[in-house]
Amino acid sequence: MLRAVADGAYANLELPQRLRAQRLTGRDAAFATELAYGALRLQGRYDPMVAMAAGRALDAIDANVLDTLRVGAHQILGMRVPAHAAVAETVALARQVNGAGAAGFVNAVLRRISERTLGEWLAAVTEPLPEPGDRLSVEHSHPVWIVKALRAALLGHGTASAATVDAQLEHLLQADNAAALVSLVARPGLAAVGELISAGADAGRWSPTAATWPGGDPGGIPAVREGRAAVQDEGSQLVALALAAVPVTPAAPMTGALTERWLDLCAGPGGKAGLLGALAIQRGAQCVANEVSEHRADLVRSTLRPVVAAGASGQVTVRVGDGRAVGSDEPDGYDRVLVDAPCTGLGALRRRPEARWRKQPADVTQLAVLQRQLLASALDATRPGGVVAYVTCSPHLVETRFAVADVVKKRDDVAALDAREFVIDAAGDRLPDLGDGPAAQLWPHLHGTDAMFLALLRKL
C-alpha cells in the first residue's frame, strides 16, 4: 500500500481494497491499518532516525527500501510489537520485496533503531535544530510550513493567545497524529440516531444527527448500506445544520408547494448535500447539488440516490455546472447557499495520512483565487434576506478569514452573522471554543472533529 501511495494512490481508498483482497478483518485489519497509516503519517518523525541509524542521507536510500524501513521503525517505536519480532518480520519482508542485499541493510538499520527508545531518538534528531518550529516538525511529523500555518491559525481565529498558543499547537499536532473515530450521520427523515445505536454505534459527541462507530466496517449497518445513513465527520454535519438553522426572512416568493430553494455550490463528493437534501425534504424546500465535473457529479448522485428517492419529484437534484458562473446565471435565485470550497484540507490530516506530504504552500495561493470567486458567485446567487455558508476543511487564515474579508469588503450588500450562535449540539447548547467570532472554527484537539471553518453571511 505504501508503494501505491508513493505512486499517487490515496490511502483511504487503497487500504480498504487491499484489506478486502487479503480477507483481513477484526484485529488483523486494525493492525494492518495502524501499520500502514502510522508509517505514512509519521514518516517525518522516522526518516531522520533512519538516516542517522543508516549513516547516510535519505536520498541515498532506495525509495522501496525506505518504505520497508518506515514499516519497521513504526513497529519498533510506535506500536506494541516486541523489537526482536519487528526486526525479524521486517527483514523477512525486505528479503521478499527488496532482495537479499537490501535485507542485510534493513537488518542493520533496524537493530540500531531498536537500541534506543522513542524519546531518546527524538532528543538525538532534534538536538541540532535551533528553531522551535523545526523541532515540532520532526517530533510531530508535520512539514514546517504546516506547523507555522496552524500556529498562525490558532492565534488568528482567537482560539489561543500568545501565552497559550504553543501548548495548544502541540496538542493540535498530537491530535492530527491520532486515528480519527468513524462518525456516522443519520439522515433526518431517513434514519434515526437510535437506529445506529441499536446497530452497535455510540451517540455522537456534538451533532444531533451523529453517531460514532467503534470499529470495523460500518457498511454492515443496514442504514449505512441502504444510504439512509452515511460516514460523515461531526464537524461536517454541524456546519450543514448551522446553515439550515439560520432564520431566512422575509420568506422567498415561491410558486407551488416548495417554501425555499437551497444550493450546495460545490457538492462533491456529496456528504453535506446528503444532509441538506434530507433536511430540505423535511422542510418542504428544494435542494440543488451542483458540481463542476461529471465524474464528481456521479459520486454525488450515488451518495444522494436514497435522498432523491425520498423526496418529491425534482425536490433534490444533482447537476453539473461551474460554481463561479451560478451567480451571474441565477442571480438572487436561492435562499440558502453552501460554499464548501475546495481547500488544502489541512483540517483533515487525521483522516488522510499522506496529505501533509503532498500539500505545498503554493497550493494555498492557487486555491485562494478559486475560493474567492466561488464565494462571490454564491452571494450573487442568494436573494436578499438569504444566507450563505462559506465552509472549508482547513483553518489556514488565507483560506478562511482572509478569504471572507477579501470578498465582503468589495460589497455593500453583505452582513456577517455570528456563526457561533448556530453551531449547536444535540442538547441545543452552543459549542465551546469556537474562536472570537463572527466566524466559527472547529478543531481536532478541542472538539474531536476535523478543523472545519464556518462563516455565515446575510445578503442584504
C-alpha positions as CSV (number, residue, x, y, z in Angstrom):
1,M,0.0,0.0,0.0
2,L,2.9,2.4,0.8
3,R,4.2,1.9,-2.7
4,A,0.8,2.5,-4.3
5,V,0.5,5.8,-2.3
6,A,4.0,6.8,-3.5
7,D,2.7,6.3,-7.0
8,G,-0.2,8.6,-6.3
9,A,-2.9,6.5,-4.7
10,Y,-5.0,7.7,-1.8
11,A,-4.5,5.6,1.4
12,N,-8.2,5.9,2.5
13,L,-9.3,4.4,-0.8
14,E,-6.4,2.0,-1.4
15,L,-6.3,0.3,2.0
16,P,-9.9,-1.0,2.2
17,Q,-9.5,-2.6,-1.2
18,R,-6.3,-4.4,-0.1
19,L,-7.9,-5.5,3.2
20,R,-10.8,-7.0,1.3
21,A,-8.5,-8.6,-1.2
22,Q,-6.5,-10.3,1.6
23,R,-9.6,-11.0,3.6
24,L,-8.3,-9.3,6.6
25,T,-10.9,-8.4,9.3
26,G,-11.0,-7.6,13.0
27,R,-7.7,-7.3,14.8
28,D,-5.7,-8.2,11.8
29,A,-7.3,-5.4,9.8
30,A,-6.8,-3.0,12.6
31,F,-3.1,-4.0,12.9
32,A,-2.6,-3.6,9.2
33,T,-4.3,-0.2,9.2
34,E,-2.2,1.2,12.1
35,L,1.0,-0.2,10.5
36,A,0.2,1.5,7.1
37,Y,-1.3,4.7,8.3
38,G,1.3,5.1,11.0
39,A,4.2,4.6,8.7
40,L,2.7,7.2,6.3
41,R,1.6,9.7,8.9
42,L,4.8,9.6,11.0
43,Q,7.4,9.4,8.2
44,G,8.6,12.9,9.0
45,R,9.5,11.6,12.5
46,Y,11.1,8.3,11.5
47,D,13.0,9.5,8.4
48,P,15.7,11.4,10.3
49,M,16.1,8.5,12.7
50,V,16.5,6.1,9.8
51,A,19.1,8.4,8.2
52,M,21.0,8.6,11.5
53,A,20.9,4.9,12.0
54,A,21.9,4.2,8.5
55,G,24.7,6.7,8.5
56,R,23.6,8.1,5.1
57,A,21.3,10.7,3.6
58,L,17.7,9.7,2.9
59,D,18.1,10.3,-0.9
60,A,20.9,7.7,-0.8
61,I,18.4,5.0,0.3
62,D,16.2,3.4,-2.4
63,A,12.6,4.6,-2.0
64,N,11.3,1.0,-1.8
65,V,13.7,0.1,0.9
66,L,12.9,3.3,2.8
67,D,9.2,2.4,2.9
68,T,10.2,-1.0,4.3
69,L,12.3,0.8,7.0
70,R,9.4,3.0,7.9
71,V,7.2,0.0,8.4
72,G,9.8,-1.5,10.7
73,A,10.5,1.8,12.6
74,H,6.8,2.3,13.3
75,Q,6.5,-1.2,14.7
76,I,9.5,-0.7,17.0
77,L,8.9,2.9,18.1
78,G,5.1,3.4,17.6
79,M,3.4,0.1,18.2
80,R,3.3,-2.6,20.9
81,V,5.4,-5.0,18.8
82,P,8.4,-6.5,20.6
83,A,11.6,-5.2,18.9
84,H,13.0,-8.6,18.0
85,A,9.8,-9.5,16.3
86,A,9.6,-6.2,14.4
87,V,13.1,-6.6,13.2
88,A,12.8,-10.2,12.2
89,E,9.5,-9.7,10.3
90,T,10.7,-6.5,8.5
91,V,13.9,-8.2,7.4
92,A,11.8,-11.1,6.0
93,L,9.7,-8.5,4.3
94,A,12.8,-6.8,2.8
95,R,14.1,-10.1,1.6
96,Q,10.8,-10.8,-0.2
97,V,10.1,-7.4,-1.7
98,N,13.6,-5.6,-1.8
99,G,16.0,-8.5,-2.3
100,A,18.6,-10.3,-0.2
101,G,21.1,-7.4,-0.3
102,A,18.6,-5.0,1.0
103,A,17.6,-7.4,3.8
104,G,21.0,-7.1,5.3
105,F,20.9,-3.3,5.2
106,V,17.4,-3.3,6.7
107,N,18.5,-5.6,9.5
108,A,21.5,-3.4,10.4
109,V,19.4,-0.2,10.4
110,L,16.5,-1.6,12.4
111,R,18.8,-3.1,15.0
112,R,20.4,0.3,15.6
113,I,16.9,1.9,15.9
114,S,15.9,-0.8,18.4
115,E,18.8,0.2,20.7
116,R,17.1,3.5,21.7
117,T,13.6,4.5,22.9
118,L,11.4,6.9,21.0
119,G,12.3,9.7,23.4
120,E,16.0,9.1,23.1
121,W,15.7,9.1,19.3
122,L,13.7,12.3,19.3
123,A,16.3,14.0,21.5
124,A,19.0,12.9,19.2
125,V,17.5,14.1,15.9
126,T,16.0,17.3,17.2
127,E,19.0,18.5,19.3
128,P,20.8,20.1,16.3
129,L,17.6,22.0,15.3
130,P,17.6,25.6,16.6
131,E,14.1,26.7,15.7
132,P,11.0,25.5,17.7
133,G,9.0,25.0,14.5
134,D,11.7,22.7,13.1
135,R,11.7,20.6,16.3
136,L,7.9,20.4,16.3
137,S,8.0,19.4,12.7
138,V,10.1,16.4,13.4
139,E,8.6,15.5,16.8
140,H,5.0,15.5,15.4
141,S,5.8,14.7,11.8
142,H,4.3,17.8,10.0
143,P,6.0,19.9,7.4
144,V,7.4,23.1,8.9
145,W,5.1,25.3,6.8
146,I,2.1,23.5,8.1
147,V,3.3,23.9,11.7
148,K,3.7,27.6,11.1
149,A,0.3,27.9,9.4
150,L,-1.5,26.1,12.2
151,R,0.1,28.3,14.8
152,A,-1.0,31.4,13.0
153,A,-4.5,30.0,12.6
154,L,-4.8,29.3,16.4
155,L,-3.9,32.9,17.0
156,G,-5.9,34.4,14.1
157,H,-9.1,32.7,14.9
158,G,-8.9,33.7,18.6
159,T,-8.6,30.2,19.8
160,A,-5.3,30.8,21.5
161,S,-3.4,33.7,23.0
162,A,0.3,34.4,22.9
163,A,0.6,32.8,26.3
164,T,-1.3,29.6,25.3
165,V,-0.6,29.1,21.6
166,D,2.5,26.9,21.9
167,A,0.8,24.4,24.2
168,Q,-2.3,24.4,22.0
169,L,-0.2,23.9,18.9
170,E,1.4,20.8,20.4
171,H,-2.0,19.4,21.4
172,L,-3.3,20.1,17.8
173,L,-0.3,18.4,16.2
174,Q,-0.8,15.4,18.5
175,A,-4.5,15.2,17.6
176,D,-3.5,15.2,13.9
177,N,-1.5,12.0,14.5
178,A,-4.3,10.2,16.4
179,A,-6.6,7.9,14.4
180,A,-9.9,9.6,13.9
181,L,-13.1,8.0,15.1
182,V,-15.6,6.9,12.4
183,S,-18.5,9.3,12.6
184,L,-21.9,8.4,11.1
185,V,-24.8,10.7,10.1
186,A,-28.4,9.6,10.4
187,R,-30.0,11.5,7.5
188,P,-33.1,13.1,9.0
189,G,-36.3,11.5,7.9
190,L,-34.5,8.5,6.5
191,A,-32.8,7.2,9.6
192,A,-32.6,8.0,13.3
193,V,-29.5,8.0,15.6
194,G,-31.3,5.4,17.8
195,E,-31.2,3.0,14.8
196,L,-27.5,3.4,14.6
197,I,-27.0,2.9,18.3
198,S,-29.1,-0.2,18.1
199,A,-26.8,-1.5,15.5
200,G,-23.7,-1.0,17.8
201,A,-22.8,2.6,17.4
202,D,-22.5,5.1,20.2
203,A,-24.2,8.5,20.4
204,G,-22.1,11.3,18.8
205,R,-20.4,13.9,21.0
206,W,-22.0,17.0,19.5
207,S,-24.2,16.7,16.4
208,P,-27.9,15.7,16.9
209,T,-27.6,13.6,13.8
210,A,-24.3,11.9,14.7
211,A,-23.2,8.5,16.0
212,T,-19.7,7.1,16.4
213,W,-18.8,3.6,15.1
214,P,-16.4,1.8,17.4
215,G,-14.6,-0.2,14.8
216,G,-14.9,-2.4,11.8
217,D,-16.8,-1.8,8.5
218,P,-19.8,0.5,9.1
219,G,-21.1,-0.9,5.8
220,G,-22.5,-3.7,7.8
221,I,-25.1,-1.4,9.3
222,P,-28.4,-1.7,7.3
223,A,-29.0,2.1,7.4
224,V,-25.5,2.8,6.0
225,R,-25.7,0.1,3.4
226,E,-29.0,1.5,2.2
227,G,-27.8,5.1,2.2
228,R,-30.2,6.3,4.8
229,A,-27.1,7.0,7.0
230,A,-23.5,7.6,5.9
231,V,-20.0,8.1,7.2
232,Q,-19.5,11.9,7.8
233,D,-17.4,13.8,10.3
234,E,-19.3,15.6,13.0
235,G,-17.8,18.9,12.1
236,S,-19.1,18.5,8.6
237,Q,-22.6,17.7,10.0
238,L,-22.5,20.7,12.3
239,V,-21.8,23.3,9.6
240,A,-24.6,22.0,7.3
241,L,-27.0,22.0,10.2
242,A,-25.9,25.6,11.0
243,L,-26.8,26.8,7.5
244,A,-30.3,25.2,7.8
245,A,-30.8,26.8,11.3
246,V,-30.3,30.4,10.3
247,P,-33.6,32.3,10.0
248,V,-34.3,33.5,6.5
249,T,-36.5,36.5,6.2
250,P,-38.6,37.6,4.5
251,A,-39.8,34.3,3.1
252,A,-38.9,33.9,-0.6
253,P,-41.8,34.2,-3.1
254,M,-42.2,30.7,-4.3
255,T,-44.6,29.0,-6.6
256,G,-46.2,25.7,-5.8
257,A,-45.7,23.9,-2.5
258,L,-42.0,24.4,-2.1
259,T,-41.0,27.1,0.5
260,E,-37.3,27.7,-0.2
261,R,-34.6,27.0,-2.7
262,W,-31.3,25.7,-1.4
263,L,-28.0,25.3,-3.2
264,D,-24.8,23.3,-2.5
265,L,-22.5,25.1,-4.9
266,C,-19.6,22.6,-4.7
267,A,-21.3,19.4,-3.7
268,G,-18.8,16.6,-4.4
269,P,-18.5,14.0,-3.0
270,G,-21.9,14.6,-1.5
271,G,-21.8,14.3,2.3
272,K,-23.1,17.7,3.2
273,A,-25.5,17.6,0.2
274,G,-27.0,14.4,1.6
275,L,-27.7,16.0,4.9
276,L,-29.0,19.2,3.4
277,G,-31.2,17.3,1.0
278,A,-32.8,15.3,3.8
279,L,-33.4,18.5,5.7
280,A,-34.9,20.1,2.7
281,I,-37.4,17.3,2.2
282,Q,-38.5,17.7,5.8
283,R,-38.9,21.5,5.4
284,G,-40.6,21.3,2.0
285,A,-37.7,23.0,0.3
286,Q,-35.9,22.4,-3.0
287,C,-32.2,21.4,-2.8
288,V,-29.9,21.6,-5.8
289,A,-26.5,19.9,-5.6
290,N,-24.1,21.5,-8.1
291,E,-20.7,20.0,-9.1
292,V,-18.3,21.2,-11.7
293,S,-17.2,17.8,-13.1
294,E,-19.3,15.0,-14.4
295,H,-17.2,12.4,-12.6
296,R,-17.7,14.1,-9.2
297,A,-21.4,14.7,-10.0
298,D,-21.8,11.0,-10.5
299,L,-20.3,10.5,-7.0
300,V,-22.9,12.9,-5.6
301,R,-25.7,11.2,-7.5
302,S,-24.7,7.9,-6.0
303,T,-24.5,9.4,-2.5
304,L,-27.8,11.2,-2.8
305,R,-29.8,8.4,-4.5
306,P,-31.7,7.4,-1.4
307,V,-32.4,11.0,-0.5
308,V,-33.6,11.8,-4.0
309,A,-35.9,8.8,-3.8
310,A,-37.4,10.0,-0.5
311,G,-38.4,13.4,-1.8
312,A,-41.0,14.6,-4.3
313,S,-40.1,14.7,-8.0
314,G,-37.4,17.3,-8.6
315,Q,-37.1,18.2,-4.9
316,V,-33.5,17.1,-4.6
317,T,-31.5,17.3,-7.8
318,V,-27.9,17.0,-8.9
319,R,-26.4,18.9,-11.8
320,V,-23.1,19.7,-13.5
321,G,-22.0,23.4,-13.7
322,D,-19.2,25.8,-12.9
323,G,-20.0,27.3,-9.5
324,R,-18.3,30.5,-10.5
325,A,-21.0,31.2,-13.1
326,V,-24.0,30.4,-10.9
327,G,-24.2,34.0,-9.5
328,S,-24.5,35.5,-13.0
329,D,-26.7,32.7,-14.4
330,E,-29.1,32.7,-11.5
331,P,-28.9,36.0,-9.6
332,D,-31.0,36.2,-6.4
333,G,-32.1,32.6,-7.1
334,Y,-31.6,30.9,-3.7
335,D,-32.5,31.3,0.0
336,R,-29.6,29.2,1.4
337,V,-26.3,28.6,-0.4
338,L,-23.5,26.4,0.9
339,V,-20.0,27.1,-0.4
340,D,-17.9,24.0,0.7
341,A,-14.9,25.5,-1.0
342,P,-12.1,23.4,-2.4
343,C,-9.2,23.8,0.0
344,T,-5.9,22.3,1.2
345,G,-7.7,20.0,3.7
346,L,-5.3,20.9,6.5
347,G,-8.1,20.4,8.9
348,A,-8.5,16.7,8.0
349,L,-4.9,15.4,8.3
350,R,-6.1,12.8,10.8
351,R,-8.0,11.0,8.1
352,R,-5.6,11.4,5.1
353,P,-2.2,10.2,6.3
354,E,-0.3,11.1,3.2
355,A,-2.0,14.5,2.6
356,R,0.5,16.5,4.7
357,W,3.4,15.4,2.5
358,R,1.6,16.2,-0.8
359,K,0.4,19.7,0.1
360,Q,2.7,22.7,-0.7
361,P,2.4,26.4,0.2
362,A,1.8,27.1,-3.5
363,D,-1.5,25.2,-3.2
364,V,-2.9,27.8,-0.8
365,T,-2.2,30.6,-3.3
366,Q,-3.7,28.7,-6.2
367,L,-6.9,27.8,-4.3
368,A,-7.3,31.3,-2.8
369,V,-8.4,32.7,-6.2
370,L,-11.0,30.0,-6.7
371,Q,-12.3,30.2,-3.2
372,R,-13.0,34.0,-3.5
373,Q,-14.6,33.5,-6.9
374,L,-16.9,30.9,-5.6
375,L,-17.9,32.9,-2.5
376,A,-18.6,36.0,-4.7
377,S,-20.8,33.9,-7.0
378,A,-22.7,32.4,-4.1
379,L,-23.5,35.8,-2.8
380,D,-24.8,36.9,-6.2
381,A,-26.9,33.8,-6.4
382,T,-28.5,34.5,-3.0
383,R,-31.7,36.5,-2.7
384,P,-31.9,39.5,-0.4
385,G,-32.6,38.1,3.1
386,G,-31.0,34.8,2.3
387,V,-27.8,33.4,3.7
388,V,-24.5,31.9,2.5
389,A,-22.4,29.5,4.5
390,Y,-18.7,29.6,3.5
391,V,-17.0,26.4,4.7
392,T,-13.5,25.0,4.4
393,C,-11.9,21.9,5.9
394,S,-8.9,24.0,6.6
395,P,-8.1,26.6,9.4
396,H,-5.5,28.3,7.2
397,L,-6.1,32.1,7.5
398,V,-5.8,32.7,3.8
399,E,-8.5,30.1,3.1
400,T,-10.8,31.3,5.9
401,R,-10.9,34.7,7.5
402,F,-8.9,36.4,4.8
403,A,-11.0,34.9,2.0
404,V,-14.2,36.1,3.6
405,A,-12.8,39.6,4.3
406,D,-11.5,40.0,0.8
407,V,-14.9,39.3,-0.7
408,V,-17.1,41.2,1.8
409,K,-15.0,44.4,1.7
410,K,-15.9,44.8,-2.0
411,R,-19.6,44.7,-1.4
412,D,-22.2,46.8,0.5
413,D,-24.9,44.1,0.4
414,V,-23.5,41.6,2.9
415,A,-23.5,41.3,6.7
416,A,-21.6,38.7,8.7
417,L,-23.7,36.8,11.2
418,D,-22.2,35.3,14.4
419,A,-21.8,31.8,13.1
420,R,-21.1,30.5,16.7
421,E,-24.8,31.0,17.6
422,F,-25.8,28.3,15.1
423,V,-23.2,25.7,15.8
424,I,-25.5,23.8,18.3
425,D,-25.1,20.5,20.0
426,A,-27.8,17.8,20.5
427,A,-28.9,19.5,23.7
428,G,-29.4,22.8,22.0
429,D,-26.4,24.4,23.5
430,R,-23.7,26.4,21.7
431,L,-20.4,24.5,21.3
432,P,-17.5,26.0,23.3
433,D,-14.1,27.2,22.0
434,L,-15.2,28.3,18.6
435,G,-13.0,31.4,18.5
436,D,-13.6,35.1,18.8
437,G,-16.2,35.3,16.0
438,P,-18.1,36.2,14.0
439,A,-16.9,33.0,12.2
440,A,-16.7,29.6,13.9
441,Q,-13.6,27.4,13.9
442,L,-13.7,23.8,15.0
443,W,-10.5,21.9,16.0
444,P,-9.5,18.3,16.3
445,H,-7.8,18.8,19.7
446,L,-10.7,20.8,21.2
447,H,-13.8,19.2,19.6
448,G,-12.6,15.9,18.2
449,T,-13.8,16.9,14.7
450,D,-12.0,17.9,11.6
451,A,-10.9,21.6,11.7
452,M,-14.0,23.0,9.9
453,F,-14.3,26.7,9.4
454,L,-17.8,28.3,9.0
455,A,-18.7,31.9,8.1
456,L,-22.4,32.8,7.7
457,L,-23.2,35.8,5.5
458,R,-26.6,37.5,5.2
459,K,-27.4,39.0,1.8
460,L,-28.9,42.5,2.5
